[in-house]
C-alpha cells in the first residue's frame, strides 16, 4: 500500500540495487562496492552497508567455475 511507503523505503531499495547490482540489457551486472555505497549513504564504515543492504544471491555463483580445468 502507498500509505506504508516511507522515505527510508526508497533509500533502502536504491542502496540495495546499487550494491547488489542492476542487470544491464547486455546481461552484465552493474554494481558498486559496499564501500562506495557506504560513502554515498554517509555511513562511517561499510559494515552497516554490508549488514543491511548486501543480499546473498547464490544464482550469481552458478557456472562461475565453468572456465577452470580441474
Secondary structure by P-SEA (a helix, b strand, c coil): ccccccaaaaaaaaaaaaaacccccccbbbbbcaaaaaaaaccccccccccccbbbbccccccccccccc
